[in-house]
Amino acid sequence: MVTSVTNLSRSGLSDWIIQRVSAVLLAAYTLCILGNLLMNPDLDYQSWRALFDSNVMRVFSLITLAALCAHAWIGMWIVSTDYMTSLQFGKAATFIRLIFQVGIVLIVAVYLIWGIQIFWGN
């Protein structure tokens, strides 16, 4: 049985669902930002700041950031387990895959913390 990265007691179906839901959230956020840019062609810093000062936009941005991090982690985990095999790397495959996955976790964690600081810090 293949276990999930997000929860060891479930199958890969939960990862698949997280990937799809996060992709929809990312698309919705992109459309929201593009819509705002198109509706305000003379957008200045004050208007942009006012948009992101609203709690609704901050929460939407935070949820989207979390979705992006989950999407990236699951995608990179799948890439590492599918393509970093002993056929390509020999006996060092497990070590290389572990280093790669730890690196991805660190990068995703830094981006998440940095994003929270950007959206909620003042």
DSSP file (Angstrom, degrees, kcal/mol; ACC not computed):
  #  RESIDUE AA STRUCTURE BP1 BP2  ACC     N-H-->O    O-->H-N    N-H-->O    O-->H-N    TCO  KAPPA ALPHA  PHI   PSI    X-CA   Y-CA   Z-CA
    1    1 A M              0   0    0      0, 0.0     2,-0.4     0, 0.0    10,-0.0   0.000 360.0 360.0 360.0 129.1    0.0    0.0    0.0
    2    2 A V        -     0   0    0      1,-0.0    10,-0.3     0, 0.0     2,-0.2  -0.701 360.0-145.7 -83.0 129.0    1.3    3.4   -1.0
    3    3 A T        -     0   0    0     -2,-0.4     8,-0.2     8,-0.1     2,-0.2  -0.600  14.3-110.4 -97.0 160.2    1.0    5.9    1.8
    4    4 A S        -     0   0    0      6,-1.4     6,-0.1     3,-0.8     8,-0.1  -0.497  11.1-136.4 -85.5 154.1    0.3    9.6    1.5
    5    5 A V  S    S+     0   0    0     -2,-0.2     3,-0.2     1,-0.2    -1,-0.1   0.825 104.2  48.7 -76.1 -32.2    2.9   12.3    2.3
    6    6 A T  S    S+     0   0    0      1,-0.3     2,-0.3     2,-0.0    -1,-0.2   0.775 129.0  11.8 -83.1 -25.8    0.4   14.4    4.2
    7    7 A N    >   -     0   0    0      3,-0.1     3,-1.9     4,-0.1    -3,-0.8  -0.860  64.1-150.5-154.5 114.3   -1.0   11.6    6.4
    8    8 A L  T 3  S+     0   0    0     -2,-0.3    -1,-0.1     1,-0.3    -3,-0.0   0.627  93.9  60.5 -66.1 -13.2    0.6    8.2    6.7
    9    9 A S  T 3  S+     0   0    0     -6,-0.1    -1,-0.3     2,-0.1     2,-0.2   0.479  97.8  68.6 -93.6  -0.9   -2.6    6.4    7.4
   10   10 A R  S <  S-     0   0    0     -3,-1.9    -6,-1.4    -6,-0.1    -3,-0.1  -0.646  80.6-110.6-112.5 169.6   -4.3    7.4    4.1
   11   11 A S    >   -     0   0    0     -2,-0.2     3,-1.1    -8,-0.2     4,-0.5  -0.268  45.4 -88.9 -86.2-178.9   -3.8    6.5    0.5
   12   12 A G  T 3> S+     0   0    0    -10,-0.3     4,-2.3     1,-0.2     5,-0.2   0.568 111.5  87.3 -68.6  -8.3   -2.5    8.8   -2.2
   13   13 A L  H 3> S+     0   0    0      1,-0.2     4,-2.5     2,-0.2    -1,-0.2   0.885  84.5  53.7 -59.9 -39.0   -6.1    9.9   -2.9
   14   14 A S  H <> S+     0   0    0     -3,-1.1     4,-2.4     1,-0.2    -1,-0.2   0.892 109.0  48.9 -64.6 -37.7   -5.9   12.6   -0.2
   15   15 A D  H  > S+     0   0    0     -4,-0.5     4,-2.5     2,-0.2    -2,-0.2   0.911 110.4  51.2 -64.9 -41.7   -2.7   14.0   -1.9
   16   16 A W  H  X S+     0   0    0     -4,-2.3     4,-2.1     2,-0.2    -2,-0.2   0.914 111.5  47.2 -61.4 -43.8   -4.5   14.0   -5.2
   17   17 A I  H  X S+     0   0    0     -4,-2.5     4,-2.9     2,-0.2     5,-0.3   0.914 111.0  51.2 -65.4 -43.2   -7.4   15.8   -3.8
   18   18 A I  H  X S+     0   0    0     -4,-2.4     4,-2.6     1,-0.2     5,-0.2   0.910 109.3  51.7 -60.7 -41.7   -5.1   18.4   -2.1
   19   19 A Q  H  X S+     0   0    0     -4,-2.5     4,-1.8     2,-0.2    -1,-0.2   0.920 113.7  43.5 -60.3 -44.1   -3.4   18.9   -5.4
   20   20 A R  H  X S+     0   0    0     -4,-2.1     4,-1.9     2,-0.2    -2,-0.2   0.917 115.6  46.4 -70.9 -43.3   -6.7   19.6   -7.2
   21   21 A V  H  X S+     0   0    0     -4,-2.9     4,-2.4     1,-0.2    -2,-0.2   0.912 113.3  49.4 -65.9 -42.0   -8.2   21.8   -4.5
   22   22 A S  H  X S+     0   0    0     -4,-2.6     4,-2.6    -5,-0.3    -1,-0.2   0.882 108.5  53.6 -65.5 -36.2   -5.0   23.8   -4.2
   23   23 A A  H  X S+     0   0    0     -4,-1.8     4,-2.2    -5,-0.2    -1,-0.2   0.902 109.2  48.6 -64.0 -40.0   -4.8   24.3   -8.0
   24   24 A V  H  X S+     0   0    0     -4,-1.9     4,-2.6     2,-0.2    -2,-0.2   0.916 111.8  49.5 -65.4 -42.8   -8.4   25.6   -7.9
   25   25 A L  H  X S+     0   0    0     -4,-2.4     4,-2.5     2,-0.2    -2,-0.2   0.911 110.8  49.7 -62.0 -42.6   -7.5   28.0   -5.1
   26   26 A L  H  X S+     0   0    0     -4,-2.6     4,-2.2     2,-0.2    -1,-0.2   0.892 111.9  48.5 -64.0 -39.5   -4.4   29.2   -6.9
   27   27 A A  H  X S+     0   0    0     -4,-2.2     4,-2.5     2,-0.2    -2,-0.2   0.916 111.3  49.9 -65.7 -42.7   -6.4   29.8  -10.1
   28   28 A A  H  X S+     0   0    0     -4,-2.6     4,-2.1     2,-0.2    -2,-0.2   0.906 111.8  48.2 -62.9 -41.9   -9.1   31.7   -8.1
   29   29 A Y  H  X S+     0   0    0     -4,-2.5     4,-2.5     2,-0.2     5,-0.2   0.910 110.8  50.9 -65.2 -42.4   -6.5   33.9   -6.4
   30   30 A T  H  X S+     0   0    0     -4,-2.2     4,-2.9     1,-0.2     5,-0.2   0.922 111.3  47.9 -60.6 -44.9   -4.8   34.6   -9.8
   31   31 A L  H  X S+     0   0    0     -4,-2.5     4,-2.8     2,-0.2    -1,-0.2   0.872 110.2  53.2 -64.0 -36.7   -8.2   35.6  -11.3
   32   32 A C  H  X S+     0   0    0     -4,-2.1     4,-2.1     2,-0.2    -2,-0.2   0.934 112.8  42.7 -62.8 -47.4   -8.9   37.8   -8.3
   33   33 A I  H  X S+     0   0    0     -4,-2.5     4,-2.3     2,-0.2    -2,-0.2   0.928 116.5  47.4 -66.5 -45.6   -5.6   39.7   -8.6
   34   34 A L  H  X S+     0   0    0     -4,-2.9     4,-2.6     1,-0.2     5,-0.2   0.907 111.5  51.7 -62.9 -41.2   -5.9   39.9  -12.4
   35   35 A G  H  X S+     0   0    0     -4,-2.8     4,-2.4    -5,-0.2    -1,-0.2   0.908 109.6  49.7 -60.4 -42.4   -9.5   41.1  -12.1
   36   36 A N  H  X S+     0   0    0     -4,-2.1     4,-1.2     1,-0.2    -1,-0.2   0.903 111.6  48.4 -63.7 -41.5   -8.4   43.8   -9.6
   37   37 A L  H  < S+     0   0    0     -4,-2.3     6,-0.2     1,-0.2    -2,-0.2   0.891 114.0  46.2 -66.3 -39.3   -5.6   44.9  -12.0
   38   38 A L  H  < S+     0   0    0     -4,-2.6    -2,-0.2     1,-0.2    -1,-0.2   0.856 112.6  49.5 -71.9 -34.8   -8.0   45.1  -14.9
   39   39 A M  H  < S+     0   0    0     -4,-2.4    -1,-0.2     1,-0.3    -2,-0.2   0.707 116.9  43.0 -77.1 -19.4  -10.7   46.9  -13.0
   40   40 A N    ><  +     0   0    0     -4,-1.2     3,-1.3    -5,-0.2    -1,-0.3  -0.663  62.5 165.1-126.2  75.1   -8.2   49.5  -11.7
   41   41 A P  T 3  S+     0   0    0      0, 0.0    -1,-0.1     0, 0.0    -2,-0.1   0.777  79.6  52.7 -65.3 -24.3   -6.0   50.5  -14.6
   42   42 A D  T 3  S+     0   0    0     -3,-0.1     2,-0.1     2,-0.0    -5,-0.0  -0.143  81.7 161.6-100.5  38.7   -4.7   53.6  -12.7
   43   43 A L    <   -     0   0    0     -3,-1.3     2,-0.2    -6,-0.2    -6,-0.0  -0.350  14.6-175.0 -63.2 131.4   -3.8   51.5   -9.7
   44   44 A D     >  -     0   0    0     -2,-0.1     4,-2.3     1,-0.0     5,-0.2  -0.667  41.9 -92.3-118.8 178.8   -1.3   53.2   -7.3
   45   45 A Y  H  > S+     0   0    0     -2,-0.2     4,-2.9     1,-0.2     5,-0.2   0.883 122.1  54.7 -59.9 -41.1    0.5   52.1   -4.2
   46   46 A Q  H  > S+     0   0    0      1,-0.2     4,-2.4     2,-0.2    -1,-0.2   0.908 110.6  45.5 -63.0 -42.0   -2.3   53.4   -1.8
   47   47 A S  H  > S+     0   0    0      2,-0.2     4,-2.1     1,-0.2    -1,-0.2   0.914 114.0  48.7 -66.3 -42.7   -5.0   51.4   -3.6
   48   48 A W  H  X S+     0   0    0     -4,-2.3     4,-1.8     1,-0.2    -2,-0.2   0.916 112.7  48.2 -62.9 -43.2   -2.8   48.3   -3.7
   49   49 A R  H  X S+     0   0    0     -4,-2.9     4,-1.2     1,-0.2    -2,-0.2   0.896 109.1  53.3 -63.9 -41.3   -2.1   48.7    0.0
   50   50 A A  H  X S+     0   0    0     -4,-2.4     4,-0.8     1,-0.2    -1,-0.2   0.879 106.0  54.6 -62.3 -38.1   -5.7   49.2    0.8
   51   51 A L  H >< S+     0   0    0     -4,-2.1     3,-0.7     1,-0.2     6,-0.3   0.941 113.9  39.8 -59.5 -47.2   -6.6   46.0   -1.0
   52   52 A F  H 3< S+     0   0    0     -4,-1.8    -1,-0.2     1,-0.2    -2,-0.2   0.552 105.0  67.2 -84.8  -6.9   -4.1   44.0    1.1
   53   53 A D  H 3< S+     0   0    0     -4,-1.2     2,-0.2    -3,-0.2    -1,-0.2   0.656  80.1  96.6 -81.7 -16.5   -5.0   45.8    4.3
   54   54 A S  S <X S-     0   0    0     -4,-0.8     4,-2.1    -3,-0.7     5,-0.2  -0.542  77.5-135.4 -74.7 138.8   -8.5   44.3    4.3
   55   55 A N  H  > S+     0   0    0     -2,-0.2     4,-2.7     1,-0.2     5,-0.2   0.823 102.8  59.9 -63.9 -31.4   -8.7   41.2    6.4
   56   56 A V  H  > S+     0   0    0      1,-0.2     4,-2.6     2,-0.2    -1,-0.2   0.939 109.1  42.7 -61.7 -46.2  -10.7   39.3    3.7
   57   57 A M  H  > S+     0   0    0     -6,-0.3     4,-2.7     2,-0.2    -2,-0.2   0.871 113.2  52.9 -69.3 -36.1   -7.8   39.7    1.3
   58   58 A R  H  X S+     0   0    0     -4,-2.1     4,-2.5     2,-0.2    -2,-0.2   0.929 112.4  44.3 -63.6 -44.3   -5.2   38.8    3.9
   59   59 A V  H  X S+     0   0    0     -4,-2.7     4,-2.8     2,-0.2     5,-0.2   0.928 114.3  49.5 -66.2 -44.5   -7.1   35.6    4.8
   60   60 A F  H  X S+     0   0    0     -4,-2.6     4,-2.3    -5,-0.2    -2,-0.2   0.909 112.9  48.1 -59.8 -42.1   -7.6   34.7    1.1
   61   61 A S  H  X S+     0   0    0     -4,-2.7     4,-2.6     2,-0.2    -2,-0.2   0.901 111.9  49.1 -65.2 -41.3   -3.9   35.4    0.6
   62   62 A L  H  X S+     0   0    0     -4,-2.5     4,-2.5     2,-0.2    -2,-0.2   0.912 111.8  48.1 -65.7 -43.0   -2.9   33.2    3.6
   63   63 A I  H  X S+     0   0    0     -4,-2.8     4,-2.3     2,-0.2    -1,-0.2   0.914 113.5  48.5 -62.7 -41.9   -5.1   30.4    2.5
   64   64 A T  H  X S+     0   0    0     -4,-2.3     4,-2.6    -5,-0.2    -2,-0.2   0.893 109.8  51.6 -65.8 -39.5   -3.7   30.6   -1.0
   65   65 A L  H  X S+     0   0    0     -4,-2.6     4,-2.4     2,-0.2    -2,-0.2   0.920 110.8  48.0 -62.6 -43.5   -0.1   30.7    0.3
   66   66 A A  H  X S+     0   0    0     -4,-2.5     4,-2.4     2,-0.2    -2,-0.2   0.899 111.9  50.3 -63.1 -40.3   -0.8   27.5    2.4
   67   67 A A  H  X S+     0   0    0     -4,-2.3     4,-2.8     2,-0.2    -2,-0.2   0.900 109.7  51.1 -63.9 -40.6   -2.4   25.9   -0.7
   68   68 A L  H  X S+     0   0    0     -4,-2.6     4,-2.7     2,-0.2    -2,-0.2   0.914 110.8  48.2 -62.6 -43.2    0.7   26.8   -2.7
   69   69 A C  H  X S+     0   0    0     -4,-2.4     4,-2.6     2,-0.2    -2,-0.2   0.918 113.8  46.0 -64.6 -43.7    3.0   25.3   -0.1
   70   70 A A  H  X S+     0   0    0     -4,-2.4     4,-2.6     2,-0.2     5,-0.3   0.924 113.6  49.8 -63.4 -44.4    1.0   22.1    0.1
   71   71 A H  H  X S+     0   0    0     -4,-2.8     4,-2.3     1,-0.2    -2,-0.2   0.921 113.4  45.8 -60.1 -46.2    0.8   21.9   -3.7
   72   72 A A  H  X S+     0   0    0     -4,-2.7     4,-2.7     2,-0.2     5,-0.3   0.922 113.1  49.3 -64.9 -44.9    4.6   22.4   -4.0
   73   73 A W  H  X S+     0   0    0     -4,-2.6     4,-2.4     2,-0.2     5,-0.2   0.941 113.9  44.2 -62.6 -48.0    5.5   19.9   -1.3
   74   74 A I  H  X S+     0   0    0     -4,-2.6     4,-2.4     1,-0.2    -1,-0.2   0.928 115.1  49.5 -64.2 -43.7    3.3   17.1   -2.7
   75   75 A G  H  X S+     0   0    0     -4,-2.3     4,-2.3    -5,-0.3    -2,-0.2   0.924 113.9  44.1 -61.0 -45.5    4.4   17.8   -6.3
   76   76 A M  H  X S+     0   0    0     -4,-2.7     4,-2.6     2,-0.2    -1,-0.2   0.848 111.4  54.2 -71.1 -32.8    8.1   17.8   -5.4
   77   77 A W  H  X S+     0   0    0     -4,-2.4     4,-2.4    -5,-0.3     5,-0.2   0.924 110.2  47.5 -63.6 -43.0    7.7   14.7   -3.1
   78   78 A I  H  X S+     0   0    0     -4,-2.4     4,-2.2     2,-0.2     5,-0.2   0.923 112.1  49.5 -64.6 -43.5    6.1   12.8   -6.0
   79   79 A V  H  X S+     0   0    0     -4,-2.3     4,-2.6     1,-0.2     5,-0.4   0.927 112.4  48.2 -60.3 -44.5    8.9   14.0   -8.4
   80   80 A S  H  X S+     0   0    0     -4,-2.6     4,-1.5     1,-0.2    -2,-0.2   0.890 114.9  43.8 -66.8 -38.5   11.5   12.8   -5.9
   81   81 A T  H  < S+     0   0    0     -4,-2.4    -1,-0.2    -5,-0.2    -2,-0.2   0.804 119.2  43.4 -77.6 -26.8   10.0    9.4   -5.3
   82   82 A D  H  < S+     0   0    0     -4,-2.2    -2,-0.2    -5,-0.2    -3,-0.2   0.849 128.2  23.4 -83.0 -35.2    9.3    8.8   -9.0
   83   83 A Y  H  < S+     0   0    0     -4,-2.6     2,-1.2    -5,-0.2    -3,-0.2   0.631 105.0  73.0-113.2 -16.1   12.5   10.0  -10.5
   84   84 A M  S  < S+     0   0    0     -4,-1.5     2,-0.2    -5,-0.4    -1,-0.2  -0.612  73.1 141.3 -98.3  74.5   15.2    9.8   -7.8
   85   85 A T  S >> S-     0   0    0     -2,-1.2     4,-2.4    -3,-0.1     3,-0.8  -0.542  70.2 -99.1-111.2 174.3   15.5    6.0   -7.9
   86   86 A S  H 3> S+     0   0    0      1,-0.2     4,-1.6     2,-0.2     6,-0.1   0.716 117.6  67.8 -67.9 -19.5   18.3    3.6   -7.6
   87   87 A L  H 34 S+     0   0    0      2,-0.2    -1,-0.2     1,-0.2     4,-0.1   0.880 113.1  29.2 -65.9 -36.3   18.3    3.2  -11.4
   88   88 A Q  H <4 S+     0   0    0     -3,-0.8    -2,-0.2     2,-0.1    -1,-0.2   0.845 137.6  23.0 -89.8 -37.3   19.5    6.8  -11.8
   89   89 A F  H >< S-     0   0    0     -4,-2.4     3,-1.2     1,-0.3    -3,-0.2   0.396  88.5-148.5-116.4   1.1   21.6    7.2   -8.6
   90   90 A G  G ><  -     0   0    0     -4,-1.6     3,-1.5    -5,-0.3    -1,-0.3  -0.346  70.0 -14.8  66.7-143.4   22.5    3.7   -7.5
   91   91 A K  G 3  S+     0   0    0      1,-0.3     3,-0.5     2,-0.1     4,-0.3   0.685 133.0  64.7 -69.5 -17.6   22.8    3.0   -3.8
   92   92 A A  G <> S+     0   0    0     -3,-1.2     4,-2.8     1,-0.2    -1,-0.3   0.444  73.0  98.7 -84.0   0.7   22.9    6.7   -3.0
   93   93 A A  H <> S+     0   0    0     -3,-1.5     4,-2.8     1,-0.2     5,-0.2   0.892  81.0  49.0 -58.4 -43.8   19.3    7.2   -4.2
   94   94 A T  H  > S+     0   0    0     -3,-0.5     4,-2.2    -4,-0.2    -1,-0.2   0.915 114.1  45.7 -63.8 -42.9   17.8    7.1   -0.8
   95   95 A F  H  > S+     0   0    0     -4,-0.3     4,-2.5     2,-0.2    -2,-0.2   0.921 114.4  47.5 -66.2 -44.1   20.3    9.6    0.7
   96   96 A I  H  X S+     0   0    0     -4,-2.8     4,-2.5     1,-0.2    -2,-0.2   0.916 112.7  49.3 -63.4 -43.3   19.9   12.0   -2.3
   97   97 A R  H  X S+     0   0    0     -4,-2.8     4,-2.7    -5,-0.3    -1,-0.2   0.901 111.3  49.9 -62.8 -41.1   16.1   11.8   -2.1
   98   98 A L  H  X S+     0   0    0     -4,-2.2     4,-2.6    -5,-0.2     5,-0.2   0.928 111.6  47.3 -63.8 -46.0   16.2   12.5    1.6
   99   99 A I  H  X S+     0   0    0     -4,-2.5     4,-2.3     2,-0.2    -2,-0.2   0.921 113.6  49.2 -61.3 -43.9   18.5   15.5    1.2
  100  100 A F  H  X S+     0   0    0     -4,-2.5     4,-2.3     2,-0.2    -2,-0.2   0.931 112.6  46.7 -60.8 -47.3   16.3   16.8   -1.7
  101  101 A Q  H  X S+     0   0    0     -4,-2.7     4,-2.5     2,-0.2    -2,-0.2   0.886 111.8  50.2 -66.4 -39.2   13.1   16.4    0.4
  102  102 A V  H  X S+     0   0    0     -4,-2.6     4,-2.4     2,-0.2    -1,-0.2   0.915 110.7  50.9 -63.2 -41.9   14.6   18.0    3.4
  103  103 A G  H  X S+     0   0    0     -4,-2.3     4,-2.5    -5,-0.2    -2,-0.2   0.912 110.5  48.4 -60.8 -43.3   15.7   20.9    1.2
  104  104 A I  H  X S+     0   0    0     -4,-2.3     4,-2.9     2,-0.2     5,-0.2   0.916 110.3  51.3 -64.5 -43.3   12.2   21.3   -0.2
  105  105 A V  H  X S+     0   0    0     -4,-2.5     4,-2.6     1,-0.2    -2,-0.2   0.923 111.7  47.9 -59.8 -43.9   10.6   21.2    3.3
  106  106 A L  H  X S+     0   0    0     -4,-2.4     4,-2.5     2,-0.2    -2,-0.2   0.924 113.2  47.0 -63.7 -44.3   13.0   23.9    4.4
  107  107 A I  H  X S+     0   0    0     -4,-2.5     4,-2.6     2,-0.2    -2,-0.2   0.934 113.9  47.4 -63.0 -46.3   12.3   26.1    1.4
  108  108 A V  H  X S+     0   0    0     -4,-2.9     4,-2.4     1,-0.2    -2,-0.2   0.906 112.7  49.6 -63.0 -41.5    8.6   25.7    1.7
  109  109 A A  H  X S+     0   0    0     -4,-2.6     4,-2.6    -5,-0.2     5,-0.2   0.913 111.1  49.0 -64.1 -42.6    8.7   26.4    5.4
  110  110 A V  H  X S+     0   0    0     -4,-2.5     4,-2.8     1,-0.2     5,-0.2   0.930 112.5  47.9 -62.8 -45.1   10.8   29.6    4.8
  111  111 A Y  H  X S+     0   0    0     -4,-2.6     4,-2.6     2,-0.2    -2,-0.2   0.889 112.3  49.7 -63.6 -38.8    8.4   30.8    2.1
  112  112 A L  H  X S+     0   0    0     -4,-2.4     4,-2.4     2,-0.2    -2,-0.2   0.945 114.3  43.4 -65.4 -47.8    5.4   30.1    4.3
  113  113 A I  H  X S+     0   0    0     -4,-2.6     4,-2.3     2,-0.2    -2,-0.2   0.911 115.5  49.2 -64.2 -42.2    6.8   32.0    7.3
  114  114 A W  H  X S+     0   0    0     -4,-2.8     4,-2.3    -5,-0.2    -2,-0.2   0.911 111.0  50.2 -63.3 -42.9    8.0   34.8    5.0
  115  115 A G  H  X S+     0   0    0     -4,-2.6     4,-2.8     2,-0.2     5,-0.2   0.899 109.5  50.3 -62.8 -42.1    4.6   35.0    3.4
  116  116 A I  H  X S+     0   0    0     -4,-2.4     4,-2.7     1,-0.2     5,-0.4   0.920 110.9  50.2 -61.3 -43.1    2.8   35.2    6.7
  117  117 A Q  H  X S+     0   0    0     -4,-2.3     4,-1.8     1,-0.2    -2,-0.2   0.901 112.1  47.5 -62.3 -40.9    5.2   37.9    7.8
  118  118 A I  H  < S+     0   0    0     -4,-2.3    -2,-0.2     1,-0.2    -1,-0.2   0.935 118.4  39.0 -65.8 -46.7    4.5   39.9    4.6
  119  119 A F  H  < S+     0   0    0     -4,-2.8    -2,-0.2     1,-0.2    -1,-0.2   0.841 131.4  24.2 -76.5 -32.9    0.7   39.5    4.8
  120  120 A W  H  < S+     0   0    0     -4,-2.7     2,-0.2    -5,-0.2    -3,-0.2   0.566  99.6  94.6-112.6 -10.7    0.2   40.0    8.5
  121  121 A G     <        0   0    0     -4,-1.8    -4,-0.0    -5,-0.4     0, 0.0  -0.528 360.0 360.0 -82.5 150.4    3.3   41.9    9.7
  122  122 A N              0   0    0     -2,-0.2    -1,-0.1     0, 0.0    -4,-0.1   0.299 360.0 360.0-142.3 360.0    3.2   45.7   10.0
